[in-house]
Each structure stands twice: as structure tokens, then as C-alpha cells.
Amino acid sequence: MTRVFSWNVNGIRACAGKGLFDWLAVASPDILCLQETKAHPEQLPKEFLSPADGRGGTYRSYWASAKRRGYSGTAIYSKREPRAISFLGEGEFDEEGRALVADFGAFTLVSAYFPNSQDGGARLDYKLRFCAAILALCDRIVARGGHVVVAGDYNIAHKPIDLANPKANEGNPGYLPEERAWMDEFTSRGYVDSLRRFDPEPGRYTWWTYRVPGARERNVGWRLDYHCVDPGLAPALAGAAIHPSVLGSDHCPVSIDLQE
């Protein structure tokens, strides 16, 4: 069994100060994908690069950092070494560290930080180009007989069930018709939203705004973080979960279990 976690940490240094690596040593997933790291590896101390895995070993780490310091970025911590590490291969996304691609043989794992479309859809075109690039990558992997997991912060609440106040948020970034339509297309191609394979219930959120006092305590949130897998890998899904009790960011971790 392989357990994969994903977490938008909203700054790895800030999250580390709130217990990230203590949590990691206890949870001890096989692989952890991070988004919004806001750091370059050369800025970080050794414990950020090879943290303890809680089982007497250490994680290997891999990084895709934005050119702009203190912004965006993705990373992967893994107990085992991937066969290959790459980026999305498109400069406008790679320069923001939007995706890190790790080939583990049985599947390719993408730690992805989808752009925020921003107020008034200011970056909607950029976001939709990123979405198209992710879908194209997934299709290429599947076409050559591989499997893929896209883990990360999609910055999209797909359906009304995926946010506490859908009517009030129509027209807001993360719930724009164009964003939701892309998720419709993605899933219509057979890619599976792992959580919904196991849990059809409302109130399953992964992000709560800091701008509204008590939003997290009252569970007034959005589900923005996903693990989506190709249809051929879906039968290997043994579980999927959200972990809202884990603090340290405005997002919480999400996880899947894969039978290999």
C-alpha cells in the first residue's frame, strides 16, 4: 500500500513553525506533495531538505521553485527515489514552479499548484492554459500505457457541494463557470476525483479563508485540494480522506491510499 498526502502549506517556513515536520514524522506518508512552498531549497536548512520520516529514516526532497522569491512553488517528499523528476515543460508555468512531475514506475505523480484566477478573472486565461497543459500531460502519460495522479491545490470548487456558500460565490475566483467547466471536461475524460469515489457527503472542505473570523471553526470552507487519478488507476484506490484537524495552513492535507 502506498499512502500519498498533499498539502498547500501557504509557505513552508511558516508551516514548519506551526509543526509541519512534527506532523510529518507522525503521519509518515510514503509520499508528500506540497504546494505554495514560497521557497528555494538553497534558502532552507537541512531539516527542510531531508526531514525525518518517523521510522528511523529520512525523506528525499524534490523542488520546483518560482523565479520570484517568496511566491508559489511545489515540492515532493518521498521515502523512495523516483525514476525521474521533471517539470511541466512550459516556461510560463515552470517559472512559477506550478508543477513537479515524479515518475515512480507504477504511476506518475504530479504535485500541482493551479493558479488563482483572481478577482474579475484577471488570470483566468493563464489558469485555463495551465489546466489544459495538465490535461495534455495526463493524456500523454495514459496514451503510453502509464498511470497518473494529479495531487494538489486545484483552486477550483467543482460542484455546489464543494463549498459552503455556492450561491454567494458565483462569479468569484475558484468557482467561475470556466473553471468548473474544465473540471467537468477533466472528469468526463474518465479522470477520477478520488474523494468522491468514497465520500459523497457535503461539508468536506480543505480551505477556509483567514479573512472571515471563525470560518474554519464553523466549517465555512471550500474543497480546493484533490487527488485525481486516471481511469485505469482508479481500481487501485483503497481510500481517500481529508484531514481538517491538521493545522498549520489555511488549507488542510488530503490523502489517498493506493494498492500497487
N, C-alpha and C positions, 0 to 999 in steps of 0.2 A: 504494500500500500504506500502511495506517495501522497503526502499532505502538502498542499500549496496554499500559502497565505498571500494576500495582497493588502496593502495599506497605503493610503495617501497620508503621509506623516506631516505635511504642511511645515516642512523644514526639519531635516534630520537632526540638526544640532539642538533645536528647540525640543523635539520629541525625545531625544536622548536624555535631556534634562528632566523629563517627566516620566522616565522609566522604560524607555523603548528596549534597552538591552537586557534589563531585568526580566521584562515580559518575554523577550525572545528566548532567553535561556530556559524559561519555564515551559513555554509553548513548544519550543524546539521543532518547528516545522522542517520538513525536508528542504523546502524552498520558500523564500520570502521575496515577493516583489514589492518594491517601494515606488511611490510617485511623489512628485513635488519635493525632491530632496533638497533643492536650493543650495547645493554644494558641489565642489570639485573634490575628488579624492585626495589631491595633494594638500588640501586645506585641513584635512581631518587627521586626528590621532589614530594610532594603530588599532585601538579597540573598535573604531568605526569600520575599519577595513577587514578585520578578521575577528569578529566577536565570538565569544564562547557559545557553543551550541547546546549547553546544558547537559551534554552526555560525555563530557571529557574531551571533546574535540573543538574545532573552530570552523566557522563558515568561510568559504571563499566569497569574494565580492566582485561585482562587475558593475560598471558605471556608464551612464550616458548623461553627460552634463551639458547644460546650456552654455553658450558662449557668454551670455550675460550673467554676471556673478549674482548669486542670491536669488536665482529665478528658475522655476521649472525643474526638469531633471528627473531621471529614473535610475533605479538600481535593482540588482538581484543579489540576494544572499543564497548560497546553495551549499549543502553538505557534500554534494558530488560535483565533479567538474563537467561542464557541458562539452559536447564535441566541438562546438563552435559558438562564437559570440559575434553578433553583427548589429547594425543599426537599420533604420528603415531604408536608407539609401537615397533619400531625397533631402537636399540641403535645407530647404525651408523648415523642415521638421527636425532634422538632425541637429541643426544649430540651436534648437531649443531643448534638445535632449528628450524628445517626446516619446521615444520608443527604444527599448532594448530587447534584442531577439536572441534567445538562447536555445540551441539545438541539443536536446537531451536524448536523442535517438528515438525513443518511443513516442515522443511528441516534441514539438517546438513551442516554447513558452515566450510570449510577448508581454513584457511589462510596459503598459501604455498609459500615458497621461494625455488624454484627449483635451484639446484646447477648450477654454471657456469662450462661448460665443459673444459674451459681454453685452452690456446694455445697448439696446437698439440694434442688436445683431452686428456690432462693429467688426467682429472677427468671424462671423458666420461662414463666409466664403472660405476662409482659411481652415476653419474647423471641418467643413464638409469635404475639402480636399484631403485633409488628414484622414477622415473617415473612409473616403474612397481608397486611399493608399493602404489602410489597414485591411479593408476587404480584399483588395487586389493581392496583398501579401498572403492572406489566408487562402484565397483561391489557388495561388501558385503552389503553396505547400500541399494542399489537398490534391491538386492535379498530378503531382508527382508521387502520390501514394502515401503522403505523410499525414500526421495529425497535428492540430494546433490548439493552444489555449491562449486566449487573449484576456489577460488579467489586468485590472487597473481601474482608474477613475475615468469613466466614460464622460462625465459631466453631462449626462442625459438621464432624466427620469423618463422611462419608456412609456409607461401607461399611467392612467389616473391612480391606480393602486400604488404606484411607486412614489407618491408624495402626499403629504398630509392635506394640502390645500390646493388641489388641481385647478379648480375654477379661478381662484385668486391669482394663480401663477401663469395662466395662459398669456402668452406673449413675453414671458420672462426667459432670460437665458437659461438653458438646461431643460426647458420644456417647450421650445419653439416647434412649430409643426414640421419644419425641415429636419430638425434633429431627430424627432420621433419617427419621421418617415424613413430616415436612414436606418434606425433600429428595426423598423418593420422590414425593410429590404434585407438587412443582415440576417434576421431570424427567418425570413421567408426562404432564404437560400439554404436553410437547414441548420444554421449555427444555433446552438442551444444555450439559453440563459440558464446556467446550472442551478441557481437557487430556485427558480420557478419549476424546475423538474421535481423538486422535493417539497416545496413550501408555497402554497397558493394564497397564503393569508396576507391581509393588509397589515400596515404598521411595521413593516420590515424596512427600516431605513438605515443608511450608512453615513449620512452627513446632516449636521444640524448647525445652522448659522450662529455665529458668535454675536451677530447684530441684534438678536432678539433674546433678551434675558429669559433663562429657563427653558429655551427651546428644546434642549436635549433632555432635561428632566421631564418635560411634558411630552416628549417624543414627537415634536412637531418638526419632522425631518423630510429628507429626500433619499431615495435609493439611487445613488450615482455610481457605485462601485460594483463591478461584476467579474465573474469568470464565465466567459463564453467559450464553448468548445465546438469543434466540427462535428457533423452528424455521426461520422464513423467512430469518434472517440466517446460519444455520449453513453454508450452501454458500459463504459468503464467507470463512469461516475458512481461512486459509492456513497456520496454525501456532499452537502453544501451547507454553509452556515454563515451567519452574520454574528459579530461579536461586539455588541454595543456596550458591554461593561468595560471594555478595554479603553482606557483614556490616554490622552497624550496629544490628540489632534482634534480638529473639528470633524474628521472622518473617523470611523472605526474599521478594524480589519475585517476582511471576509476570507472564507477558506473553502477549499474543495478537497475531497479525498478521491484519488484515482487508483483503481486496480490496474496494475501493469502485468 
